[in-house]
Amino acid sequence: MTRLLFATDFHGNLFGYEAFLDRAAAEAVDAAVLGGDLLPFPPRGGNRVEGQIRFVEEALGPLLRKFHAEYPSIRVFGILGNDDWSCCMPLLEALEPEGAFFPIHMRSLPLDATRRIAGYGCVPLTP
C-alpha cells in the first residue's frame, strides 16, 4: 500500500513546510504532495514577483534539498496554485534532477509500481 501525505495553501509559511515534512518523515510515507498555493502572497506595490522567486531560491529550495538528503525514499510532488507566479515554475523544475521536488503540472509520474500521480495547475501568468 502506498502512503501519501497531502497539504495545500502554505503560502510561503516555512514553519508549515517544516511541520509537513517532519510529519512525512515521522509517518514514513512514500510521497508528500503539495497541492498548490506554495509561495508567499505577493506584497502590494513594488516588485510582486521578486518575493516569490527569493522564497524558492532561499527558503523552499534549500529545505527540499535538505529533506531529500535526509529522507531520499520520500518523494515530494507538487503543483503551483492560483496565488503562485508561473515564473517560479522553472526554479522548482530545477530541483527535479536532484530528486528534491517533482512537479506534476501537465505530467503523469510513477507513484509506485502500479499507480501514477498527475496534475494540472491551471496557473495564470499572474495571480
C-alpha distance (Angstrom), angle and dihedral (degrees) to the residues before:
residue distance angle dihedral
M1 . . .
T2 3.79 . .
R3 3.79 115.4 .
L4 3.81 120.1 -150.3
L5 3.77 133.5 -174.5
F6 3.81 114.6 -157.6
A7 3.79 131.3 -168.8
T8 3.76 137.2 159.5
D9 3.80 142.0 -176.6
F10 3.80 101.1 42.0
H11 3.82 88.7 147.1
G12 3.79 91.8 -162.1
N13 3.80 96.3 -46.9
L14 3.80 100.1 151.9
F15 3.82 91.8 -171.0
G16 3.80 88.2 56.3
Y17 3.80 91.5 51.4
E18 3.79 91.5 48.8
A19 3.81 91.9 49.7
F20 3.81 90.9 47.0
L21 3.80 93.4 50.9
D22 3.81 91.8 43.3
R23 3.80 88.4 53.8
A24 3.82 91.4 47.9
A25 3.81 89.4 54.1
A26 3.82 94.4 43.6
E27 3.81 92.0 49.8
A28 3.83 91.7 43.5
V29 3.79 91.5 -133.9
D30 3.78 121.6 -179.4
A31 3.79 94.1 -132.3
A32 3.79 140.2 10.1
V33 3.81 115.1 -148.2
L34 3.80 124.9 -158.7
G35 3.79 110.1 -159.8
G36 3.78 103.4 -162.1
D37 3.78 144.7 -73.5
L38 3.78 88.7 79.5
L39 3.79 100.2 152.8
P40 3.82 134.5 68.5
F41 3.77 119.3 -86.0
P42 3.79 106.8 -96.0
P43 3.81 111.6 -110.7
R44 3.78 118.7 -115.5
G45 3.78 112.4 -100.4
G46 3.77 126.8 5.6
N47 3.79 123.0 51.7
R48 3.78 104.5 -17.6
V49 3.82 94.4 -176.0
E50 3.79 99.5 51.2
G51 3.81 96.4 69.6
Q52 3.78 93.8 55.1
I53 3.81 92.6 45.8
R54 3.80 90.7 48.8
F55 3.81 91.0 48.8
V56 3.81 92.0 54.9
E57 3.80 93.4 44.2
E58 3.81 98.6 42.3
A59 3.80 106.1 27.6
L60 3.80 118.5 12.0
G61 3.81 98.0 38.1
P62 3.82 94.3 50.0
L63 3.83 91.0 44.8
L64 3.81 92.1 52.1
R65 3.81 91.6 46.3
K66 3.80 90.9 51.2
F67 3.79 92.1 47.4
H68 3.80 91.3 50.3
A69 3.81 91.2 49.6
E70 3.81 90.7 52.9
Y71 3.83 98.5 37.5
P72 3.81 108.0 24.3
S73 3.81 93.4 164.3
I74 3.84 92.9 62.2
R75 3.78 109.7 79.7
V76 3.80 119.4 -156.0
F77 3.80 115.0 -145.0
G78 3.77 124.1 -175.6
I79 3.73 151.7 164.1
L80 3.79 134.2 -156.7
G81 3.79 120.8 -110.4
N82 3.78 136.0 -146.6
D83 3.84 93.1 -83.9
D84 3.82 93.3 52.6
W85 3.80 123.1 90.8
S86 3.79 112.6 -121.9
C87 3.81 90.9 -138.9
C88 3.83 86.5 74.6
M89 3.80 92.4 62.7
P90 3.83 95.0 85.2
L91 3.81 88.7 54.8
L92 3.79 90.7 55.0
E93 3.81 92.1 42.3
A94 3.81 88.2 55.8
L95 3.83 88.5 64.7
E96 3.81 93.1 61.2
P97 3.83 98.8 78.3
E98 3.82 87.2 56.0
G99 3.81 90.8 50.3
A100 3.81 91.6 -120.7
F101 3.84 98.2 117.2
F102 3.80 135.7 9.0
P103 3.82 115.1 -155.8
I104 3.80 111.7 -149.3
H105 3.82 101.6 -171.6
M106 3.82 106.6 134.2
R107 3.80 89.6 -11.8
S108 3.77 138.3 106.1
L109 3.80 113.5 -149.9
P110 3.80 130.4 -178.7
L111 3.77 112.1 -94.6
D112 3.78 96.4 178.5
A113 3.81 137.3 -27.5
T114 3.82 93.6 -62.0
R115 3.82 107.7 18.8
R116 3.77 136.8 65.5
I117 3.78 133.4 -160.5
A118 3.80 121.7 -140.4
G119 3.76 137.4 174.5
Y120 3.76 147.2 -174.2
G121 3.78 115.7 -160.3
C122 3.80 100.0 -173.0
V123 3.81 87.4 -156.5
P124 3.80 115.5 171.2
L125 3.79 120.8 -140.8
T126 3.79 87.4 -98.2
P127 3.79 133.0 15.4
